[in-house]
């Protein structure tokens, strides 16, 4: 918005959240750092539409559907290993402030593990939406310290413009139109602030 390149804090938060989810689900090595989905929910917020919760009703390509099922299985496996008292202590503040019914809050108190495992898939949609919260971390926008105080220029030259627009099949006789754009040059520094 200011004519200055920036990485929005929401995007930085999304990348950090996904990395922590991957570690919690056992998809990526944490290099000796143990984290759980409970940590993700407390730090980043409870996101009702996360892929491992089955949040989307839209039809998915076969590979995306398979990936979603794998993530849901990883979610269940990860929470099966958690102590119910740990689940209760982590999530009680989220449950208390959620717009759940008294019966739903009581179900969490009586069986916290069963409750969090039960929010996966279509049946848990209303529970997930009621539990949505923002988390404890705040990610600031990131403005680079531009190396040499000058942005660099790069050029993108699509050779098959008419094909991409659905007008003609791809051919080498097309008229490429150079599109110059500004880039952050190598050697620039980024400082990330998280509260």
PyMOL CGO cylinders between C-alpha atoms (Angstrom):
from pymol import cmd
from pymol.cgo import CYLINDER

trace = [
    CYLINDER, 0.00, 0.00, 0.00, 2.97, 2.36, 0.48, 0.3, 1, 1, 1, 1, 1, 1,
    CYLINDER, 2.97, 2.36, 0.48, 4.83, 1.51, -2.73, 0.3, 1, 1, 1, 1, 1, 1,
    CYLINDER, 4.83, 1.51, -2.73, 7.38, -0.42, -0.70, 0.3, 1, 1, 1, 1, 1, 1,
    CYLINDER, 7.38, -0.42, -0.70, 7.84, -4.18, -0.98, 0.3, 1, 1, 1, 1, 1, 1,
    CYLINDER, 7.84, -4.18, -0.98, 6.56, -6.02, 2.06, 0.3, 1, 1, 1, 1, 1, 1,
    CYLINDER, 6.56, -6.02, 2.06, 5.74, -9.49, 3.32, 0.3, 1, 1, 1, 1, 1, 1,
    CYLINDER, 5.74, -9.49, 3.32, 2.35, -9.29, 5.06, 0.3, 1, 1, 1, 1, 1, 1,
    CYLINDER, 2.35, -9.29, 5.06, 2.43, -10.51, 8.65, 0.3, 1, 1, 1, 1, 1, 1,
    CYLINDER, 2.43, -10.51, 8.65, -0.53, -12.79, 7.91, 0.3, 1, 1, 1, 1, 1, 1,
    CYLINDER, -0.53, -12.79, 7.91, 1.53, -14.61, 5.26, 0.3, 1, 1, 1, 1, 1, 1,
    CYLINDER, 1.53, -14.61, 5.26, 4.52, -14.95, 7.57, 0.3, 1, 1, 1, 1, 1, 1,
    CYLINDER, 4.52, -14.95, 7.57, 2.20, -16.32, 10.25, 0.3, 1, 1, 1, 1, 1, 1,
    CYLINDER, 2.20, -16.32, 10.25, 0.73, -18.81, 7.77, 0.3, 1, 1, 1, 1, 1, 1,
    CYLINDER, 0.73, -18.81, 7.77, 4.16, -20.15, 6.79, 0.3, 1, 1, 1, 1, 1, 1,
    CYLINDER, 4.16, -20.15, 6.79, 5.30, -20.44, 10.42, 0.3, 1, 1, 1, 1, 1, 1,
    CYLINDER, 5.30, -20.44, 10.42, 2.01, -22.08, 11.42, 0.3, 1, 1, 1, 1, 1, 1,
    CYLINDER, 2.01, -22.08, 11.42, 2.19, -24.64, 8.61, 0.3, 1, 1, 1, 1, 1, 1,
    CYLINDER, 2.19, -24.64, 8.61, 5.78, -25.50, 9.53, 0.3, 1, 1, 1, 1, 1, 1,
    CYLINDER, 5.78, -25.50, 9.53, 4.79, -26.06, 13.16, 0.3, 1, 1, 1, 1, 1, 1,
    CYLINDER, 4.79, -26.06, 13.16, 1.76, -28.12, 12.11, 0.3, 1, 1, 1, 1, 1, 1,
    CYLINDER, 1.76, -28.12, 12.11, 4.07, -30.25, 9.97, 0.3, 1, 1, 1, 1, 1, 1,
    CYLINDER, 4.07, -30.25, 9.97, 6.35, -30.86, 12.94, 0.3, 1, 1, 1, 1, 1, 1,
    CYLINDER, 6.35, -30.86, 12.94, 3.39, -31.63, 15.22, 0.3, 1, 1, 1, 1, 1, 1,
    CYLINDER, 3.39, -31.63, 15.22, 1.97, -34.12, 12.71, 0.3, 1, 1, 1, 1, 1, 1,
    CYLINDER, 1.97, -34.12, 12.71, 5.37, -35.79, 12.32, 0.3, 1, 1, 1, 1, 1, 1,
    CYLINDER, 5.37, -35.79, 12.32, 5.69, -34.77, 8.66, 0.3, 1, 1, 1, 1, 1, 1,
    CYLINDER, 5.69, -34.77, 8.66, 8.89, -32.76, 9.10, 0.3, 1, 1, 1, 1, 1, 1,
    CYLINDER, 8.89, -32.76, 9.10, 11.77, -33.27, 11.49, 0.3, 1, 1, 1, 1, 1, 1,
    CYLINDER, 11.77, -33.27, 11.49, 11.69, -30.88, 14.43, 0.3, 1, 1, 1, 1, 1, 1,
    CYLINDER, 11.69, -30.88, 14.43, 15.43, -31.34, 15.07, 0.3, 1, 1, 1, 1, 1, 1,
    CYLINDER, 15.43, -31.34, 15.07, 14.87, -32.27, 18.69, 0.3, 1, 1, 1, 1, 1, 1,
    CYLINDER, 14.87, -32.27, 18.69, 12.07, -29.73, 19.25, 0.3, 1, 1, 1, 1, 1, 1,
    CYLINDER, 12.07, -29.73, 19.25, 8.85, -31.35, 20.39, 0.3, 1, 1, 1, 1, 1, 1,
    CYLINDER, 8.85, -31.35, 20.39, 5.66, -29.54, 19.57, 0.3, 1, 1, 1, 1, 1, 1,
    CYLINDER, 5.66, -29.54, 19.57, 2.06, -30.63, 19.44, 0.3, 1, 1, 1, 1, 1, 1,
    CYLINDER, 2.06, -30.63, 19.44, -1.11, -29.47, 17.77, 0.3, 1, 1, 1, 1, 1, 1,
    CYLINDER, -1.11, -29.47, 17.77, -2.07, -28.04, 21.14, 0.3, 1, 1, 1, 1, 1, 1,
    CYLINDER, -2.07, -28.04, 21.14, 0.98, -25.75, 20.93, 0.3, 1, 1, 1, 1, 1, 1,
    CYLINDER, 0.98, -25.75, 20.93, -0.08, -24.71, 17.43, 0.3, 1, 1, 1, 1, 1, 1,
    CYLINDER, -0.08, -24.71, 17.43, -3.60, -23.87, 18.59, 0.3, 1, 1, 1, 1, 1, 1,
    CYLINDER, -3.60, -23.87, 18.59, -2.45, -21.84, 21.58, 0.3, 1, 1, 1, 1, 1, 1,
    CYLINDER, -2.45, -21.84, 21.58, 0.25, -19.90, 19.71, 0.3, 1, 1, 1, 1, 1, 1,
    CYLINDER, 0.25, -19.90, 19.71, -1.36, -19.45, 16.28, 0.3, 1, 1, 1, 1, 1, 1,
    CYLINDER, -1.36, -19.45, 16.28, -5.05, -19.81, 17.05, 0.3, 1, 1, 1, 1, 1, 1,
    CYLINDER, -5.05, -19.81, 17.05, -7.51, -22.54, 16.27, 0.3, 1, 1, 1, 1, 1, 1,
    CYLINDER, -7.51, -22.54, 16.27, -8.14, -22.48, 12.53, 0.3, 1, 1, 1, 1, 1, 1,
    CYLINDER, -8.14, -22.48, 12.53, -11.42, -24.19, 11.70, 0.3, 1, 1, 1, 1, 1, 1,
    CYLINDER, -11.42, -24.19, 11.70, -10.53, -24.75, 8.04, 0.3, 1, 1, 1, 1, 1, 1,
    CYLINDER, -10.53, -24.75, 8.04, -7.11, -26.40, 8.48, 0.3, 1, 1, 1, 1, 1, 1,
    CYLINDER, -7.11, -26.40, 8.48, -6.57, -29.22, 6.00, 0.3, 1, 1, 1, 1, 1, 1,
    CYLINDER, -6.57, -29.22, 6.00, -6.04, -31.81, 8.71, 0.3, 1, 1, 1, 1, 1, 1,
    CYLINDER, -6.04, -31.81, 8.71, -9.48, -31.06, 10.13, 0.3, 1, 1, 1, 1, 1, 1,
    CYLINDER, -9.48, -31.06, 10.13, -11.31, -31.62, 6.85, 0.3, 1, 1, 1, 1, 1, 1,
    CYLINDER, -11.31, -31.62, 6.85, -12.51, -28.03, 6.79, 0.3, 1, 1, 1, 1, 1, 1,
    CYLINDER, -12.51, -28.03, 6.79, -13.46, -27.65, 3.12, 0.3, 1, 1, 1, 1, 1, 1,
    CYLINDER, -13.46, -27.65, 3.12, -16.65, -29.00, 1.58, 0.3, 1, 1, 1, 1, 1, 1,
    CYLINDER, -16.65, -29.00, 1.58, -15.42, -28.30, -1.95, 0.3, 1, 1, 1, 1, 1, 1,
    CYLINDER, -15.42, -28.30, -1.95, -14.71, -31.31, -4.14, 0.3, 1, 1, 1, 1, 1, 1,
    CYLINDER, -14.71, -31.31, -4.14, -11.01, -32.07, -4.25, 0.3, 1, 1, 1, 1, 1, 1,
    CYLINDER, -11.01, -32.07, -4.25, -8.75, -33.58, -6.86, 0.3, 1, 1, 1, 1, 1, 1,
    CYLINDER, -8.75, -33.58, -6.86, -7.83, -37.17, -6.01, 0.3, 1, 1, 1, 1, 1, 1,
    CYLINDER, -7.83, -37.17, -6.01, -4.32, -36.24, -4.86, 0.3, 1, 1, 1, 1, 1, 1,
    CYLINDER, -4.32, -36.24, -4.86, -5.66, -33.42, -2.66, 0.3, 1, 1, 1, 1, 1, 1,
    CYLINDER, -5.66, -33.42, -2.66, -8.30, -35.72, -1.16, 0.3, 1, 1, 1, 1, 1, 1,
    CYLINDER, -8.30, -35.72, -1.16, -5.66, -38.34, -0.37, 0.3, 1, 1, 1, 1, 1, 1,
    CYLINDER, -5.66, -38.34, -0.37, -3.42, -35.70, 1.21, 0.3, 1, 1, 1, 1, 1, 1,
    CYLINDER, -3.42, -35.70, 1.21, -6.31, -34.43, 3.34, 0.3, 1, 1, 1, 1, 1, 1,
    CYLINDER, -6.31, -34.43, 3.34, -7.05, -37.96, 4.55, 0.3, 1, 1, 1, 1, 1, 1,
    CYLINDER, -7.05, -37.96, 4.55, -3.37, -38.50, 5.42, 0.3, 1, 1, 1, 1, 1, 1,
    CYLINDER, -3.37, -38.50, 5.42, -3.33, -35.25, 7.40, 0.3, 1, 1, 1, 1, 1, 1,
    CYLINDER, -3.33, -35.25, 7.40, -6.51, -36.21, 9.26, 0.3, 1, 1, 1, 1, 1, 1,
    CYLINDER, -6.51, -36.21, 9.26, -4.98, -39.58, 10.15, 0.3, 1, 1, 1, 1, 1, 1,
    CYLINDER, -4.98, -39.58, 10.15, -1.82, -37.79, 11.36, 0.3, 1, 1, 1, 1, 1, 1,
    CYLINDER, -1.82, -37.79, 11.36, -4.02, -35.47, 13.42, 0.3, 1, 1, 1, 1, 1, 1,
    CYLINDER, -4.02, -35.47, 13.42, -5.80, -38.36, 15.10, 0.3, 1, 1, 1, 1, 1, 1,
    CYLINDER, -5.80, -38.36, 15.10, -2.52, -40.19, 15.74, 0.3, 1, 1, 1, 1, 1, 1,
    CYLINDER, -2.52, -40.19, 15.74, -0.91, -37.08, 17.23, 0.3, 1, 1, 1, 1, 1, 1,
    CYLINDER, -0.91, -37.08, 17.23, -3.80, -36.43, 19.62, 0.3, 1, 1, 1, 1, 1, 1,
    CYLINDER, -3.80, -36.43, 19.62, -4.12, -40.08, 20.65, 0.3, 1, 1, 1, 1, 1, 1,
    CYLINDER, -4.12, -40.08, 20.65, -0.66, -39.69, 22.21, 0.3, 1, 1, 1, 1, 1, 1,
    CYLINDER, -0.66, -39.69, 22.21, -1.65, -36.64, 24.27, 0.3, 1, 1, 1, 1, 1, 1,
    CYLINDER, -1.65, -36.64, 24.27, -2.58, -36.89, 27.93, 0.3, 1, 1, 1, 1, 1, 1,
    CYLINDER, -2.58, -36.89, 27.93, -6.22, -35.83, 28.51, 0.3, 1, 1, 1, 1, 1, 1,
    CYLINDER, -6.22, -35.83, 28.51, -5.12, -33.53, 31.35, 0.3, 1, 1, 1, 1, 1, 1,
    CYLINDER, -5.12, -33.53, 31.35, -2.66, -31.77, 29.06, 0.3, 1, 1, 1, 1, 1, 1,
    CYLINDER, -2.66, -31.77, 29.06, -5.41, -31.31, 26.47, 0.3, 1, 1, 1, 1, 1, 1,
    CYLINDER, -5.41, -31.31, 26.47, -7.69, -29.94, 29.17, 0.3, 1, 1, 1, 1, 1, 1,
    CYLINDER, -7.69, -29.94, 29.17, -5.08, -27.48, 30.47, 0.3, 1, 1, 1, 1, 1, 1,
    CYLINDER, -5.08, -27.48, 30.47, -4.12, -26.22, 27.00, 0.3, 1, 1, 1, 1, 1, 1,
    CYLINDER, -4.12, -26.22, 27.00, -7.60, -25.86, 25.57, 0.3, 1, 1, 1, 1, 1, 1,
    CYLINDER, -7.60, -25.86, 25.57, -9.74, -24.87, 28.56, 0.3, 1, 1, 1, 1, 1, 1,
    CYLINDER, -9.74, -24.87, 28.56, -9.29, -21.11, 27.88, 0.3, 1, 1, 1, 1, 1, 1,
    CYLINDER, -9.29, -21.11, 27.88, -10.22, -21.62, 24.20, 0.3, 1, 1, 1, 1, 1, 1,
    CYLINDER, -10.22, -21.62, 24.20, -13.25, -23.73, 25.12, 0.3, 1, 1, 1, 1, 1, 1,
    CYLINDER, -13.25, -23.73, 25.12, -14.35, -21.25, 27.80, 0.3, 1, 1, 1, 1, 1, 1,
    CYLINDER, -14.35, -21.25, 27.80, -14.38, -18.34, 25.34, 0.3, 1, 1, 1, 1, 1, 1,
    CYLINDER, -14.38, -18.34, 25.34, -15.86, -20.34, 22.44, 0.3, 1, 1, 1, 1, 1, 1,
    CYLINDER, -15.86, -20.34, 22.44, -19.50, -20.04, 21.48, 0.3, 1, 1, 1, 1, 1, 1,
    CYLINDER, -19.50, -20.04, 21.48, -20.20, -23.66, 22.36, 0.3, 1, 1, 1, 1, 1, 1,
    CYLINDER, -20.20, -23.66, 22.36, -23.32, -24.90, 24.10, 0.3, 1, 1, 1, 1, 1, 1,
    CYLINDER, -23.32, -24.90, 24.10, -23.13, -25.90, 27.75, 0.3, 1, 1, 1, 1, 1, 1,
    CYLINDER, -23.13, -25.90, 27.75, -23.52, -29.54, 26.69, 0.3, 1, 1, 1, 1, 1, 1,
    CYLINDER, -23.52, -29.54, 26.69, -20.54, -29.23, 24.29, 0.3, 1, 1, 1, 1, 1, 1,
    CYLINDER, -20.54, -29.23, 24.29, -18.40, -27.60, 27.00, 0.3, 1, 1, 1, 1, 1, 1,
    CYLINDER, -18.40, -27.60, 27.00, -19.35, -30.38, 29.39, 0.3, 1, 1, 1, 1, 1, 1,
    CYLINDER, -19.35, -30.38, 29.39, -18.44, -33.00, 26.76, 0.3, 1, 1, 1, 1, 1, 1,
    CYLINDER, -18.44, -33.00, 26.76, -14.97, -31.40, 26.56, 0.3, 1, 1, 1, 1, 1, 1,
    CYLINDER, -14.97, -31.40, 26.56, -14.56, -31.46, 30.35, 0.3, 1, 1, 1, 1, 1, 1,
    CYLINDER, -14.56, -31.46, 30.35, -15.61, -35.11, 30.59, 0.3, 1, 1, 1, 1, 1, 1,
    CYLINDER, -15.61, -35.11, 30.59, -13.57, -36.42, 27.63, 0.3, 1, 1, 1, 1, 1, 1,
    CYLINDER, -13.57, -36.42, 27.63, -11.11, -33.84, 26.26, 0.3, 1, 1, 1, 1, 1, 1,
    CYLINDER, -11.11, -33.84, 26.26, -9.31, -36.34, 24.03, 0.3, 1, 1, 1, 1, 1, 1,
    CYLINDER, -9.31, -36.34, 24.03, -12.55, -37.68, 22.53, 0.3, 1, 1, 1, 1, 1, 1,
    CYLINDER, -12.55, -37.68, 22.53, -13.75, -34.11, 22.02, 0.3, 1, 1, 1, 1, 1, 1,
    CYLINDER, -13.75, -34.11, 22.02, -10.70, -32.93, 20.05, 0.3, 1, 1, 1, 1, 1, 1,
    CYLINDER, -10.70, -32.93, 20.05, -10.56, -36.13, 17.99, 0.3, 1, 1, 1, 1, 1, 1,
    CYLINDER, -10.56, -36.13, 17.99, -14.28, -35.72, 17.26, 0.3, 1, 1, 1, 1, 1, 1,
    CYLINDER, -14.28, -35.72, 17.26, -13.90, -32.31, 15.63, 0.3, 1, 1, 1, 1, 1, 1,
    CYLINDER, -13.90, -32.31, 15.63, -12.35, -33.84, 12.48, 0.3, 1, 1, 1, 1, 1, 1,
    CYLINDER, -12.35, -33.84, 12.48, -14.49, -34.22, 9.37, 0.3, 1, 1, 1, 1, 1, 1,
    CYLINDER, -14.49, -34.22, 9.37, -17.96, -33.03, 8.49, 0.3, 1, 1, 1, 1, 1, 1,
    CYLINDER, -17.96, -33.03, 8.49, -19.57, -33.81, 11.85, 0.3, 1, 1, 1, 1, 1, 1,
    CYLINDER, -19.57, -33.81, 11.85, -17.22, -31.49, 13.72, 0.3, 1, 1, 1, 1, 1, 1,
    CYLINDER, -17.22, -31.49, 13.72, -17.71, -28.43, 11.50, 0.3, 1, 1, 1, 1, 1, 1,
    CYLINDER, -17.71, -28.43, 11.50, -19.92, -26.48, 13.92, 0.3, 1, 1, 1, 1, 1, 1,
    CYLINDER, -19.92, -26.48, 13.92, -17.58, -27.27, 16.83, 0.3, 1, 1, 1, 1, 1, 1,
    CYLINDER, -17.58, -27.27, 16.83, -14.56, -26.08, 14.85, 0.3, 1, 1, 1, 1, 1, 1,
    CYLINDER, -14.56, -26.08, 14.85, -16.26, -22.85, 13.86, 0.3, 1, 1, 1, 1, 1, 1,
    CYLINDER, -16.26, -22.85, 13.86, -17.31, -22.16, 17.45, 0.3, 1, 1, 1, 1, 1, 1,
    CYLINDER, -17.31, -22.16, 17.45, -13.75, -22.71, 18.69, 0.3, 1, 1, 1, 1, 1, 1,
    CYLINDER, -13.75, -22.71, 18.69, -12.08, -20.35, 16.19, 0.3, 1, 1, 1, 1, 1, 1,
    CYLINDER, -12.08, -20.35, 16.19, -9.66, -17.95, 17.93, 0.3, 1, 1, 1, 1, 1, 1,
    CYLINDER, -9.66, -17.95, 17.93, -6.62, -15.91, 16.96, 0.3, 1, 1, 1, 1, 1, 1,
    CYLINDER, -6.62, -15.91, 16.96, -3.85, -17.25, 19.21, 0.3, 1, 1, 1, 1, 1, 1,
    CYLINDER, -3.85, -17.25, 19.21, -1.22, -15.54, 21.31, 0.3, 1, 1, 1, 1, 1, 1,
    CYLINDER, -1.22, -15.54, 21.31, 1.32, -14.57, 18.65, 0.3, 1, 1, 1, 1, 1, 1,
    CYLINDER, 1.32, -14.57, 18.65, 1.18, -11.37, 16.59, 0.3, 1, 1, 1, 1, 1, 1,
    CYLINDER, 1.18, -11.37, 16.59, 3.24, -11.24, 13.38, 0.3, 1, 1, 1, 1, 1, 1,
    CYLINDER, 3.24, -11.24, 13.38, 4.25, -7.82, 12.07, 0.3, 1, 1, 1, 1, 1, 1,
    CYLINDER, 4.25, -7.82, 12.07, 4.55, -6.98, 8.40, 0.3, 1, 1, 1, 1, 1, 1,
    CYLINDER, 4.55, -6.98, 8.40, 8.13, -7.38, 7.17, 0.3, 1, 1, 1, 1, 1, 1,
    CYLINDER, 8.13, -7.38, 7.17, 9.74, -4.52, 5.25, 0.3, 1, 1, 1, 1, 1, 1,
    CYLINDER, 9.74, -4.52, 5.25, 13.14, -5.40, 3.75, 0.3, 1, 1, 1, 1, 1, 1,
    CYLINDER, 13.14, -5.40, 3.75, 16.29, -3.37, 4.23, 0.3, 1, 1, 1, 1, 1, 1,
    CYLINDER, 16.29, -3.37, 4.23, 17.06, -3.02, 0.52, 0.3, 1, 1, 1, 1, 1, 1,
    CYLINDER, 17.06, -3.02, 0.52, 20.67, -3.76, -0.43, 0.3, 1, 1, 1, 1, 1, 1,
    CYLINDER, 20.67, -3.76, -0.43, 22.17, -0.65, -2.05, 0.3, 1, 1, 1, 1, 1, 1,
    CYLINDER, 22.17, -0.65, -2.05, 18.94, 1.28, -1.34, 0.3, 1, 1, 1, 1, 1, 1,
    CYLINDER, 18.94, 1.28, -1.34, 17.66, 0.44, -4.83, 0.3, 1, 1, 1, 1, 1, 1,
    CYLINDER, 17.66, 0.44, -4.83, 15.17, -2.11, -6.04, 0.3, 1, 1, 1, 1, 1, 1,
    CYLINDER, 15.17, -2.11, -6.04, 16.21, -4.30, -8.96, 0.3, 1, 1, 1, 1, 1, 1,
    CYLINDER, 16.21, -4.30, -8.96, 14.30, -4.82, -12.19, 0.3, 1, 1, 1, 1, 1, 1,
    CYLINDER, 14.30, -4.82, -12.19, 13.42, -8.18, -13.66, 0.3, 1, 1, 1, 1, 1, 1,
    CYLINDER, 13.42, -8.18, -13.66, 11.44, -9.05, -16.76, 0.3, 1, 1, 1, 1, 1, 1,
    CYLINDER, 11.44, -9.05, -16.76, 8.84, -11.76, -17.31, 0.3, 1, 1, 1, 1, 1, 1,
    CYLINDER, 8.84, -11.76, -17.31, 8.18, -12.54, -20.98, 0.3, 1, 1, 1, 1, 1, 1,
    CYLINDER, 8.18, -12.54, -20.98, 5.30, -14.97, -21.51, 0.3, 1, 1, 1, 1, 1, 1,
    CYLINDER, 5.30, -14.97, -21.51, 5.66, -16.47, -24.98, 0.3, 1, 1, 1, 1, 1, 1,
    CYLINDER, 5.66, -16.47, -24.98, 2.23, -18.08, -25.22, 0.3, 1, 1, 1, 1, 1, 1,
    CYLINDER, 2.23, -18.08, -25.22, -0.07, -15.25, -24.12, 0.3, 1, 1, 1, 1, 1, 1,
    CYLINDER, -0.07, -15.25, -24.12, -2.86, -16.16, -26.54, 0.3, 1, 1, 1, 1, 1, 1,
    CYLINDER, -2.86, -16.16, -26.54, -2.71, -19.79, -25.40, 0.3, 1, 1, 1, 1, 1, 1,
    CYLINDER, -2.71, -19.79, -25.40, -2.96, -18.77, -21.72, 0.3, 1, 1, 1, 1, 1, 1,
    CYLINDER, -2.96, -18.77, -21.72, -5.96, -16.61, -22.60, 0.3, 1, 1, 1, 1, 1, 1,
    CYLINDER, -5.96, -16.61, -22.60, -7.63, -19.58, -24.31, 0.3, 1, 1, 1, 1, 1, 1,
    CYLINDER, -7.63, -19.58, -24.31, -7.54, -18.03, -27.80, 0.3, 1, 1, 1, 1, 1, 1,
    CYLINDER, -7.54, -18.03, -27.80, -5.03, -20.19, -29.72, 0.3, 1, 1, 1, 1, 1, 1,
    CYLINDER, -5.03, -20.19, -29.72, -2.93, -23.34, -29.27, 0.3, 1, 1, 1, 1, 1, 1,
    CYLINDER, -2.93, -23.34, -29.27, 0.66, -22.77, -28.11, 0.3, 1, 1, 1, 1, 1, 1,
    CYLINDER, 0.66, -22.77, -28.11, 2.98, -21.80, -30.97, 0.3, 1, 1, 1, 1, 1, 1,
    CYLINDER, 2.98, -21.80, -30.97, 6.38, -20.13, -31.36, 0.3, 1, 1, 1, 1, 1, 1,
    CYLINDER, 6.38, -20.13, -31.36, 4.89, -17.48, -33.68, 0.3, 1, 1, 1, 1, 1, 1,
    CYLINDER, 4.89, -17.48, -33.68, 3.19, -15.64, -30.79, 0.3, 1, 1, 1, 1, 1, 1,
    CYLINDER, 3.19, -15.64, -30.79, 4.10, -12.07, -29.90, 0.3, 1, 1, 1, 1, 1, 1,
    CYLINDER, 4.10, -12.07, -29.90, 5.79, -12.10, -26.47, 0.3, 1, 1, 1, 1, 1, 1,
    CYLINDER, 5.79, -12.10, -26.47, 5.23, -8.92, -24.50, 0.3, 1, 1, 1, 1, 1, 1,
    CYLINDER, 5.23, -8.92, -24.50, 7.95, -8.17, -21.91, 0.3, 1, 1, 1, 1, 1, 1,
    CYLINDER, 7.95, -8.17, -21.91, 6.56, -7.32, -18.46, 0.3, 1, 1, 1, 1, 1, 1,
    CYLINDER, 6.56, -7.32, -18.46, 9.12, -5.52, -16.30, 0.3, 1, 1, 1, 1, 1, 1,
    CYLINDER, 9.12, -5.52, -16.30, 8.65, -5.59, -12.52, 0.3, 1, 1, 1, 1, 1, 1,
    CYLINDER, 8.65, -5.59, -12.52, 10.55, -4.53, -9.43, 0.3, 1, 1, 1, 1, 1, 1,
    CYLINDER, 10.55, -4.53, -9.43, 12.31, -7.08, -7.24, 0.3, 1, 1, 1, 1, 1, 1,
    CYLINDER, 12.31, -7.08, -7.24, 14.21, -7.05, -3.97, 0.3, 1, 1, 1, 1, 1, 1,
    CYLINDER, 14.21, -7.05, -3.97, 17.90, -7.44, -4.87, 0.3, 1, 1, 1, 1, 1, 1,
    CYLINDER, 17.90, -7.44, -4.87, 20.16, -10.16, -3.45, 0.3, 1, 1, 1, 1, 1, 1,
    CYLINDER, 20.16, -10.16, -3.45, 21.82, -9.22, -0.17, 0.3, 1, 1, 1, 1, 1, 1,
    CYLINDER, 21.82, -9.22, -0.17, 18.74, -7.45, 1.20, 0.3, 1, 1, 1, 1, 1, 1,
    CYLINDER, 18.74, -7.45, 1.20, 17.97, -8.07, 4.86, 0.3, 1, 1, 1, 1, 1, 1,
    CYLINDER, 17.97, -8.07, 4.86, 14.66, -8.99, 6.45, 0.3, 1, 1, 1, 1, 1, 1,
    CYLINDER, 14.66, -8.99, 6.45, 13.89, -8.52, 10.12, 0.3, 1, 1, 1, 1, 1, 1,
    CYLINDER, 13.89, -8.52, 10.12, 10.92, -10.45, 11.49, 0.3, 1, 1, 1, 1, 1, 1,
    CYLINDER, 10.92, -10.45, 11.49, 9.06, -9.18, 14.55, 0.3, 1, 1, 1, 1, 1, 1,
    CYLINDER, 9.06, -9.18, 14.55, 6.76, -11.46, 16.48, 0.3, 1, 1, 1, 1, 1, 1,
    CYLINDER, 6.76, -11.46, 16.48, 5.01, -10.47, 19.70, 0.3, 1, 1, 1, 1, 1, 1,
]
cmd.load_cgo(trace, "trace")
